[in-house]
Amino acid sequence: MTLKFTTVLLVLSTITLAQNKVTPSAKPYFPAAHQWLRKNPAEMGLVASKLHDAITFHRENEVKNPRSMEQSHYQSFGKEPFGGAIGPFADRGEPTGVIVYKGYIVAEWGEPNRCDITHSVTKSFLSTVVGLAVDRGLIRSVNDTVAQYMPPIELYNQPVTRPTEDFAKPELLTPFETPHNRTITWDHLLRQTSDFEGTLWGKTDWADRPDTDPAKWLNRKRNAPGSVYEYNDVRVNALALAATSVWRKPLPQVLKENVMDAIGASNTWRWTGYRNSWIVLDGQAVQSVSGGGHWGGGMFINALDMARFGLLTLHKGNWNGRQLLSEQWLRQATTPTPAQPTYGYMNYFLNTDRKLLPSAPASSYYHLGNGTNMVYVDAEHELVMVVRWIDTKAMDGMVKRVLDAVGK
């Protein structure tokens, strides 16, 4: 009897240990510089035919805008007041994409190595360098007002002798010194709720996506910072200028040294500003970069480098064991903005209401720019997808087809 009882206990213990045994999950794969492993979709448990359908769908739904980005600008934003281009444009390529599943490339099409303007996906790189400044204590808190971090700024390439008509006008740039702008915090700018007022690089805030009622252009009442969301590139560029002042070096250099080199990005991406956005910083001419291609400029980058950045955000700022950007920052970046719950920090578009991407989980988000350029990030499916030059109305159809291929 005792022997039988002991045997039963041993059997039960073995079953319990087997049930409680934790199988270590596979270590996430991170591509090394200059190489990225490709996997056959079937090898990864994906339905190859459905991925092929998704690629065909993308090609059939290429955005209708001209491939000349300069022409496209003057057919859209160029019609705004003071809408003339002040930064570079370049013709774009064909519909292009990269699908990354569990770190591996399982599909790519078009011209994934081609550096094209990525428009407002640039904003996600801008918020990243701000996040790095917060992580390093250069910005003590995103709830600090920006004004306290901003010295007067000297513009570069000014005439030695000022014209008579400029006498008694301010000689230095102080964009955060109006009573309203002094109340704006870093968080307000990151969430596009600042209602920043003023003119920067020859572009005035009200002329960016202006109100349909011209009577409101110059006389409207300012909204309290944080209360109203408004997508506005003048205010984005004010954030870029502020971040440049904090870092005391060009933001592309900050991004390269702290993020892009670490994630193995190519050396072909370029982040530009405007031809008139040069300042004097510590005795040197430095270009304050733009946060998008609204008037030209911004980030010119290939799809593979965009996918690496998406993979970094998927892993909450961690790249192969190195925490390049704090997990806390990524948590803040994907926290809904009270005035616009589908927006986090620029340019994290959240799928909280599942309106734009009803086929995707509510936890997914996407770095989004005109074009349309999209870096789709889906932790539930261990998926990153770059889709370039697709009609906005086809975004959900594209995501649906890829998720059907994943089959989870």
One Martini backbone bead per residue (centre of mass of N, CA, C, O) as a GRO file, in nm:
protein
  408
    1MET     BB    1   0.058   0.062  -0.022
    2THR     BB    2   0.298   0.252   0.007
    3LEU     BB    3   0.416   0.206  -0.276
    4LYS     BB    4   0.172   0.304  -0.434
    5PHE     BB    5   0.161   0.591  -0.312
    6THR     BB    6   0.442   0.674  -0.400
    7THR     BB    7   0.398   0.637  -0.701
    8VAL     BB    8   0.168   0.843  -0.731
    9LEU     BB    9   0.333   1.087  -0.637
   10LEU     BB   10   0.546   1.075  -0.860
   11VAL     BB   11   0.353   1.107  -1.097
   12LEU     BB   12   0.224   1.376  -1.007
   13SER     BB   13   0.490   1.533  -0.995
   14THR     BB   14   0.565   1.497  -1.292
   15ILE     BB   15   0.315   1.635  -1.408
   16THR     BB   16   0.350   1.908  -1.266
   17LEU     BB   17   0.630   1.975  -1.381
   18ALA     BB   18   0.542   1.965  -1.678
   19GLN     BB   19   0.322   2.189  -1.655
   20ASN     BB   20   0.536   2.413  -1.524
   21LYS     BB   21   0.713   2.417  -1.751
   22VAL     BB   22   0.933   2.650  -1.903
   23THR     BB   23   0.962   2.745  -2.222
   24PRO     BB   24   1.192   2.891  -2.384
   25SER     BB   25   1.206   3.150  -2.570
   26ALA     BB   26   1.296   3.274  -2.844
   27LYS     BB   27   1.527   3.468  -2.956
   28PRO     BB   28   1.530   3.751  -3.086
   29TYR     BB   29   1.562   3.888  -3.402
   30PHE     BB   30   1.850   4.078  -3.524
   31PRO     BB   31   1.978   4.262  -3.757
   32ALA     BB   32   2.256   4.316  -3.906
   33ALA     BB   33   2.470   4.484  -4.056
   34HIS     BB   34   2.430   4.439  -4.405
   35GLN     BB   35   2.202   4.233  -4.289
   36TRP     BB   36   1.910   4.015  -4.376
   37LEU     BB   37   1.713   3.773  -4.306
   38ARG     BB   38   1.551   3.541  -4.510
   39LYS     BB   39   1.217   3.399  -4.527
   40ASN     BB   40   1.009   3.167  -4.588
   41PRO     BB   41   0.684   3.184  -4.530
   42ALA     BB   42   0.630   2.878  -4.474
   43GLU     BB   43   0.855   2.852  -4.258
   44MET     BB   44   0.674   3.074  -4.076
   45GLY     BB   45   0.355   3.003  -4.123
   46LEU     BB   46   0.279   3.131  -4.394
   47VAL     BB   47   0.081   3.260  -4.663
   48ALA     BB   48   0.207   3.323  -4.963
   49SER     BB   49  -0.044   3.392  -5.141
   50LYS     BB   50  -0.138   3.631  -4.955
   51LEU     BB   51   0.111   3.805  -4.989
   52HIS     BB   52   0.081   3.832  -5.292
   53ASP     BB   53  -0.194   3.973  -5.280
   54ALA     BB   54  -0.094   4.222  -5.123
   55ILE     BB   55   0.105   4.324  -5.335
   56THR     BB   56  -0.098   4.353  -5.563
   57PHE     BB   57  -0.280   4.552  -5.414
   58HIS     BB   58  -0.076   4.776  -5.394
   59ARG     BB   59  -0.024   4.817  -5.699
   60GLU     BB   60  -0.337   4.880  -5.750
   61ASN     BB   61  -0.299   5.122  -5.498
   62GLU     BB   62  -0.164   5.354  -5.599
   63VAL     BB   63  -0.103   5.655  -5.574
   64LYS     BB   64  -0.214   5.932  -5.779
   65ASN     BB   65   0.016   6.091  -5.748
   66PRO     BB   66   0.281   6.219  -5.848
   67ARG     BB   67   0.623   6.136  -5.869
   68SER     BB   68   0.653   6.426  -5.845
   69MET     BB   69   0.699   6.603  -5.558
   70GLU     BB   70   0.677   6.890  -5.659
   71GLN     BB   71   0.409   6.862  -5.805
   72SER     BB   72   0.249   6.751  -5.565
   73HIS     BB   73   0.278   6.998  -5.390
   74TYR     BB   74   0.135   7.208  -5.596
   75GLN     BB   75  -0.141   7.028  -5.569
   76SER     BB   76  -0.149   7.100  -5.255
   77PHE     BB   77   0.026   7.273  -5.034
   78GLY     BB   78   0.096   7.499  -5.252
   79LYS     BB   79  -0.201   7.642  -5.212
   80GLU     BB   80  -0.118   7.777  -4.982
   81PRO     BB   81  -0.024   8.010  -4.794
   82PHE     BB   82   0.301   8.022  -4.838
   83GLY     BB   83   0.355   7.731  -5.019
   84GLY     BB   84   0.637   7.736  -5.089
   85ALA     BB   85   0.921   7.591  -5.154
   86ILE     BB   86   1.233   7.532  -4.921
   87GLY     BB   87   1.291   7.239  -5.004
   88PRO     BB   88   1.367   6.935  -5.104
   89PHE     BB   89   1.311   6.732  -5.389
   90ALA     BB   90   1.204   6.403  -5.521
   91ASP     BB   91   1.157   6.155  -5.703
   92ARG     BB   92   0.976   5.876  -5.688
   93GLY     BB   93   0.892   5.558  -5.666
   94GLU     BB   94   0.762   5.269  -5.644
   95PRO     BB   95   0.587   5.048  -5.504
   96THR     BB   96   0.677   4.972  -5.161
   97GLY     BB   97   0.799   4.685  -4.954
   98VAL     BB   98   0.807   4.543  -4.609
   99ILE     BB   99   0.812   4.224  -4.436
  100VAL     BB  100   0.817   4.161  -4.080
  101TYR     BB  101   0.874   3.841  -3.910
  102LYS     BB  102   1.028   3.789  -3.630
  103GLY     BB  103   1.264   3.978  -3.787
  104TYR     BB  104   1.202   3.866  -4.067
  105ILE     BB  105   1.211   3.855  -4.403
  106VAL     BB  106   0.912   3.766  -4.612
  107ALA     BB  107   0.887   4.045  -4.778
  108GLU     BB  108   0.950   4.215  -5.101
  109TRP     BB  109   0.913   4.528  -5.291
  110GLY     BB  110   1.033   4.703  -5.540
  111GLU     BB  111   1.248   4.967  -5.373
  112PRO     BB  112   1.403   4.915  -5.077
  113ASN     BB  113   1.685   5.095  -5.146
  114ARG     BB  114   1.530   5.351  -5.185
  115CYS     BB  115   1.555   5.702  -5.147
  116ASP     BB  116   1.281   5.851  -5.000
  117ILE     BB  117   1.055   6.045  -4.916
  118THR     BB  118   0.862   6.035  -4.587
  119HIS     BB  119   0.771   6.271  -4.452
  120SER     BB  120   0.601   6.229  -4.143
  121VAL     BB  121   0.791   6.005  -4.039
  122THR     BB  122   0.998   6.209  -3.935
  123LYS     BB  123   0.857   6.264  -3.658
  124SER     BB  124   0.956   5.999  -3.521
  125PHE     BB  125   1.253   6.093  -3.519
  126LEU     BB  126   1.210   6.349  -3.357
  127SER     BB  127   1.090   6.219  -3.098
  128THR     BB  128   1.342   6.049  -3.045
  129VAL     BB  129   1.547   6.283  -2.979
  130VAL     BB  130   1.378   6.378  -2.744
  131GLY     BB  131   1.386   6.115  -2.581
  132LEU     BB  132   1.692   6.115  -2.545
  133ALA     BB  133   1.698   6.380  -2.381
  134VAL     BB  134   1.533   6.267  -2.148
  135ASP     BB  135   1.705   6.016  -2.076
  136ARG     BB  136   1.969   6.224  -2.025
  137GLY     BB  137   1.854   6.507  -1.890
  138LEU     BB  138   1.823   6.756  -2.086
  139ILE     BB  139   1.528   6.685  -2.021
  140ARG     BB  140   1.352   6.667  -1.734
  141SER     BB  141   1.057   6.728  -1.866
  142VAL     BB  142   0.769   6.726  -2.064
  143ASN     BB  143   0.631   6.948  -1.855
  144ASP     BB  144   0.809   7.149  -1.948
  145THR     BB  145   0.891   7.434  -2.063
  146VAL     BB  146   1.052   7.541  -2.347
  147ALA     BB  147   1.157   7.831  -2.286
  148GLN     BB  148   1.379   7.746  -2.064
  149TYR     BB  149   1.564   7.610  -2.320
  150MET     BB  150   1.568   7.896  -2.484
  151PRO     BB  151   1.767   8.074  -2.658
  152PRO     BB  152   1.878   8.302  -2.838
  153ILE     BB  153   1.879   8.315  -3.203
  154GLU     BB  154   2.104   8.301  -3.465
  155LEU     BB  155   2.111   8.374  -3.780
  156TYR     BB  156   2.227   8.278  -4.077
  157ASN     BB  157   2.337   8.483  -4.322
  158GLN     BB  158   2.357   8.778  -4.246
  159PRO     BB  159   2.387   9.092  -4.276
  160VAL     BB  160   2.618   9.299  -4.155
  161THR     BB  161   2.424   9.525  -4.249
  162ARG     BB  162   2.139   9.646  -4.167
  163PRO     BB  163   1.859   9.737  -4.272
  164THR     BB  164   1.671  10.008  -4.212
  165GLU     BB  165   1.392   9.849  -4.177
  166ASP     BB  166   1.529   9.678  -3.920
  167PHE     BB  167   1.522   9.885  -3.720
  168ALA     BB  168   1.439   9.770  -3.392
  169LYS     BB  169   1.442   9.488  -3.457
  170PRO     BB  170   1.482   9.182  -3.391
  171GLU     BB  171   1.790   8.987  -3.409
  172LEU     BB  172   1.661   8.750  -3.253
  173LEU     BB  173   1.537   8.430  -3.199
  174THR     BB  174   1.201   8.399  -3.010
  175PRO     BB  175   0.948   8.170  -3.027
  176PHE     BB  176   0.882   8.149  -2.684
  177GLU     BB  177   0.797   8.479  -2.597
  178THR     BB  178   0.511   8.461  -2.580
  179PRO     BB  179   0.260   8.428  -2.367
  180HIS     BB  180   0.165   8.163  -2.493
  181ASN     BB  181   0.442   8.009  -2.556
  182ARG     BB  182   0.541   8.000  -2.250
  183THR     BB  183   0.318   7.750  -2.189
  184ILE     BB  184   0.469   7.546  -2.352
  185THR     BB  185   0.530   7.211  -2.387
  186TRP     BB  186   0.669   6.926  -2.491
  187ASP     BB  187   0.405   6.765  -2.490
  188HIS     BB  188   0.243   6.953  -2.673
  189LEU     BB  189   0.424   6.921  -2.923
  190LEU     BB  190   0.417   6.606  -2.946
  191ARG     BB  191   0.078   6.621  -2.960
  192GLN     BB  192  -0.037   6.870  -3.115
  193THR     BB  193  -0.144   7.099  -2.860
  194SER     BB  194  -0.014   7.404  -2.853
  195ASP     BB  195  -0.083   7.655  -3.044
  196PHE     BB  196   0.135   7.779  -3.181
  197GLU     BB  197   0.276   8.107  -3.241
  198GLY     BB  198   0.394   8.201  -3.562
  199THR     BB  199   0.710   8.243  -3.738
  200LEU     BB  200   0.891   7.995  -3.944
  201TRP     BB  201   1.074   8.000  -4.218
  202GLY     BB  202   0.827   8.177  -4.354
  203LYS     BB  203   0.607   8.023  -4.170
  204THR     BB  204   0.283   8.039  -4.070
  205ASP     BB  205   0.064   7.881  -3.871
  206TRP     BB  206  -0.214   7.951  -4.026
  207ALA     BB  207  -0.106   7.845  -4.324
  208ASP     BB  208  -0.137   7.559  -4.209
  209ARG     BB  209  -0.407   7.442  -4.281
  210PRO     BB  210  -0.629   7.646  -4.322
  211ASP     BB  211  -0.892   7.799  -4.263
  212THR     BB  212  -1.189   7.837  -4.442
  213ASP     BB  213  -1.188   8.109  -4.273
  214PRO     BB  214  -1.015   8.398  -4.324
  215ALA     BB  215  -1.111   8.560  -4.062
  216LYS     BB  216  -0.930   8.351  -3.869
  217TRP     BB  217  -0.624   8.381  -3.928
  218LEU     BB  218  -0.559   8.655  -3.730
  219ASN     BB  219  -0.814   8.650  -3.485
  220ARG     BB  220  -0.803   8.412  -3.323
  221LYS     BB  221  -0.835   8.227  -3.053
  222ARG     BB  222  -0.646   8.080  -2.827
  223ASN     BB  223  -0.557   7.774  -2.722
  224ALA     BB  224  -0.505   7.584  -2.476
  225PRO     BB  225  -0.265   7.397  -2.396
  226GLY     BB  226  -0.397   7.061  -2.464
  227SER     BB  227  -0.704   7.102  -2.586
  228VAL     BB  228  -0.603   7.101  -2.901
  229TYR     BB  229  -0.585   6.936  -3.202
  230GLU     BB  230  -0.313   7.011  -3.449
  231TYR     BB  231  -0.187   6.974  -3.755
  232ASN     BB  232   0.154   7.124  -3.758
  233ASP     BB  233   0.462   7.215  -3.905
  234VAL     BB  234   0.554   7.465  -3.757
  235ARG     BB  235   0.550   7.328  -3.474
  236VAL     BB  236   0.743   7.103  -3.542
  237ASN     BB  237   0.984   7.297  -3.612
  238ALA     BB  238   1.000   7.414  -3.326
  239LEU     BB  239   1.089   7.149  -3.198
  240ALA     BB  240   1.349   7.111  -3.360
  241LEU     BB  241   1.484   7.371  -3.261
  242ALA     BB  242   1.477   7.301  -2.960
  243ALA     BB  243   1.639   7.033  -2.980
  244THR     BB  244   1.895   7.163  -3.096
  245SER     BB  245   1.953   7.340  -2.847
  246VAL     BB  246   1.985   7.107  -2.644
  247TRP     BB  247   2.215   6.942  -2.805
  248ARG     BB  248   2.421   7.124  -2.974
  249LYS     BB  249   2.334   6.971  -3.246
  250PRO     BB  250   2.264   6.793  -3.500
  251LEU     BB  251   2.007   6.571  -3.533
  252PRO     BB  252   2.128   6.362  -3.733
  253GLN     BB  253   2.366   6.300  -3.547
  254VAL     BB  254   2.206   6.194  -3.308
  255LEU     BB  255   2.062   5.965  -3.458
  256LYS     BB  256   2.307   5.813  -3.563
  257GLU     BB  257   2.468   5.762  -3.290
  258ASN     BB  258   2.199   5.641  -3.114
  259VAL     BB  259   2.045   5.457  -3.356
  260MET     BB  260   2.115   5.385  -3.658
  261ASP     BB  261   2.382   5.238  -3.605
  262ALA     BB  262   2.269   5.033  -3.388
  263ILE     BB  263   2.049   4.908  -3.614
  264GLY     BB  264   2.198   4.892  -3.903
  265ALA     BB  265   2.184   5.115  -4.081
  266SER     BB  266   2.239   5.284  -4.331
  267ASN     BB  267   2.429   5.551  -4.518
  268THR     BB  268   2.172   5.695  -4.698
  269TRP     BB  269   2.040   5.866  -4.510
  270ARG     BB  270   1.850   6.188  -4.495
  271TRP     BB  271   1.829   6.498  -4.299
  272THR     BB  272   1.643   6.780  -4.375
  273GLY     BB  273   1.583   7.109  -4.441
  274TYR     BB  274   1.606   7.436  -4.510
  275ARG     BB  275   1.751   7.702  -4.680
  276ASN     BB  276   1.653   7.898  -4.410
  277SER     BB  277   1.742   7.691  -4.141
  278TRP     BB  278   1.992   7.858  -4.035
  279ILE     BB  279   2.225   7.854  -3.764
  280VAL     BB  280   2.398   7.966  -3.480
  281LEU     BB  281   2.624   7.719  -3.320
  282ASP     BB  282   2.892   7.749  -3.159
  283GLY     BB  283   3.014   7.898  -3.433
  284GLN     BB  284   2.812   7.734  -3.621
  285ALA     BB  285   2.662   7.600  -3.893
  286VAL     BB  286   2.314   7.502  -3.856
  287GLN     BB  287   2.059   7.281  -3.936
  288SER     BB  288   1.721   7.300  -3.903
  289VAL     BB  289   1.516   7.058  -3.916
  290SER     BB  290   1.252   6.888  -4.039
  291GLY     BB  291   0.924   6.710  -3.985
  292GLY     BB  292   0.897   6.720  -4.308
  293GLY     BB  293   0.754   6.767  -4.658
  294HIS     BB  294   0.565   7.020  -4.686
  295TRP     BB  295   0.830   7.216  -4.809
  296GLY     BB  296   1.028   7.012  -4.795
  297GLY     BB  297   1.222   6.775  -4.696
  298GLY     BB  298   1.351   6.579  -4.459
  299MET     BB  299   1.326   6.240  -4.493
  300PHE     BB  300   1.563   6.028  -4.659
  301ILE     BB  301   1.464   5.682  -4.718
  302ASN     BB  302   1.458   5.350  -4.681
  303ALA     BB  303   1.266   5.070  -4.615
  304LEU     BB  304   1.471   4.912  -4.438
  305ASP     BB  305   1.523   5.140  -4.231
  306MET     BB  306   1.229   5.166  -4.146
  307ALA     BB  307   1.205   4.874  -4.040
  308ARG     BB  308   1.414   4.898  -3.817
  309PHE     BB  309   1.265   5.114  -3.661
  310GLY     BB  310   1.006   4.950  -3.616
  311LEU     BB  311   1.151   4.723  -3.455
  312LEU     BB  312   1.238   4.900  -3.222
  313THR     BB  313   0.947   4.977  -3.130
  314LEU     BB  314   0.844   4.692  -3.089
  315HIS     BB  315   1.093   4.660  -2.860
  316LYS     BB  316   1.091   4.919  -2.681
  317GLY     BB  317   1.400   5.026  -2.762
  318ASN     BB  318   1.521   4.742  -2.817
  319TRP     BB  319   1.856   4.610  -2.928
  320ASN     BB  320   1.990   4.329  -2.861
  321GLY     BB  321   1.997   4.440  -2.536
  322ARG     BB  322   1.975   4.743  -2.615
  323GLN     BB  323   1.876   5.051  -2.467
  324LEU     BB  324   1.820   5.317  -2.669
  325LEU     BB  325   1.519   5.349  -2.571
  326SER     BB  326   1.305   5.392  -2.349
  327GLU     BB  327   1.028   5.234  -2.238
  328GLN     BB  328   0.891   5.484  -2.127
  329TRP     BB  329   0.886   5.640  -2.394
  330LEU     BB  330   0.715   5.437  -2.556
  331ARG     BB  331   0.474   5.459  -2.367
  332GLN     BB  332   0.421   5.759  -2.418
  333ALA     BB  333   0.403   5.751  -2.734
  334THR     BB  334   0.139   5.530  -2.694
  335THR     BB  335  -0.027   5.747  -2.557
  336PRO     BB  336  -0.307   5.896  -2.553
  337THR     BB  337  -0.449   6.185  -2.650
  338PRO     BB  338  -0.700   6.355  -2.515
  339ALA     BB  339  -0.767   6.533  -2.785
  340GLN     BB  340  -0.637   6.256  -2.943
  341PRO     BB  341  -0.664   5.910  -2.917
  342THR     BB  342  -0.501   5.851  -3.213
  343TYR     BB  343  -0.258   6.002  -3.058
  344GLY     BB  344   0.059   6.053  -2.970
  345TYR     BB  345   0.348   6.084  -3.054
  346MET     BB  346   0.530   6.198  -3.283
  347ASN     BB  347   0.416   5.959  -3.534
  348TYR     BB  348   0.185   5.808  -3.346
  349PHE     BB  349  -0.059   5.605  -3.463
  350LEU     BB  350  -0.355   5.498  -3.324
  351ASN     BB  351  -0.589   5.203  -3.298
  352THR     BB  352  -0.818   5.250  -3.077
  353ASP     BB  353  -1.086   5.275  -3.283
  354ARG     BB  354  -1.059   5.121  -3.564
  355LYS     BB  355  -1.108   5.303  -3.829
  356LEU     BB  356  -0.864   5.293  -4.031
  357LEU     BB  357  -0.792   4.986  -3.890
  358PRO     BB  358  -1.017   4.738  -3.847
  359SER     BB  359  -0.820   4.476  -3.900
  360ALA     BB  360  -0.669   4.574  -3.657
  361PRO     BB  361  -0.545   4.600  -3.367
  362ALA     BB  362  -0.565   4.827  -3.107
  363SER     BB  363  -0.242   4.797  -3.037
  364SER     BB  364  -0.170   4.920  -3.283
  365TYR     BB  365   0.065   5.103  -3.494
  366TYR     BB  366   0.170   5.407  -3.689
  367HIS     BB  367   0.391   5.542  -3.906
  368LEU     BB  368   0.300   5.854  -4.068
  369GLY     BB  369   0.281   5.959  -4.419
  370ASN     BB  370   0.278   6.104  -4.685
  371GLY     BB  371   0.173   5.919  -5.013
  372THR     BB  372   0.178   5.670  -4.853
  373ASN     BB  373   0.355   5.633  -4.543
  374MET     BB  374   0.414   5.312  -4.370
  375VAL     BB  375   0.467   5.194  -4.026
  376TYR     BB  376   0.377   4.889  -3.915
  377VAL     BB  377   0.286   4.796  -3.567
  378ASP     BB  378   0.261   4.444  -3.431
  379ALA     BB  379   0.288   4.267  -3.146
  380GLU     BB  380   0.075   4.036  -3.165
  381HIS     BB  381   0.226   3.950  -3.462
  382GLU     BB  382   0.526   4.020  -3.500
  383LEU     BB  383   0.492   4.300  -3.683
  384VAL     BB  384   0.641   4.460  -3.972
  385MET     BB  385   0.537   4.731  -4.201
  386VAL     BB  386   0.625   4.859  -4.520
  387VAL     BB  387   0.444   5.126  -4.694
  388ARG     BB  388   0.474   5.273  -5.024
  389TRP     BB  389   0.255   5.440  -5.215
  390ILE     BB  390  -0.044   5.444  -5.091
  391ASP     BB  391  -0.360   5.453  -5.066
  392THR     BB  392  -0.531   5.535  -4.792
  393LYS     BB  393  -0.791   5.355  -4.853
  394ALA     BB  394  -0.586   5.083  -4.864
  395MET     BB  395  -0.462   5.017  -4.586
  396ASP     BB  396  -0.654   4.803  -4.467
  397GLY     BB  397  -0.637   4.601  -4.699
  398MET     BB  398  -0.340   4.543  -4.655
  399VAL     BB  399  -0.346   4.449  -4.362
  400LYS     BB  400  -0.551   4.221  -4.396
  401ARG     BB  401  -0.384   4.043  -4.592
  402VAL     BB  402  -0.144   3.999  -4.402
  403LEU     BB  403  -0.303   3.880  -4.161
  404ASP     BB  404  -0.409   3.639  -4.322
  405ALA     BB  405  -0.122   3.517  -4.358
  406VAL     BB  406  -0.076   3.471  -4.055
  407GLY     BB  407  -0.342   3.348  -3.902
  408LYS     BB  408  -0.422   3.493  -3.588
   0.00000   0.00000   0.00000
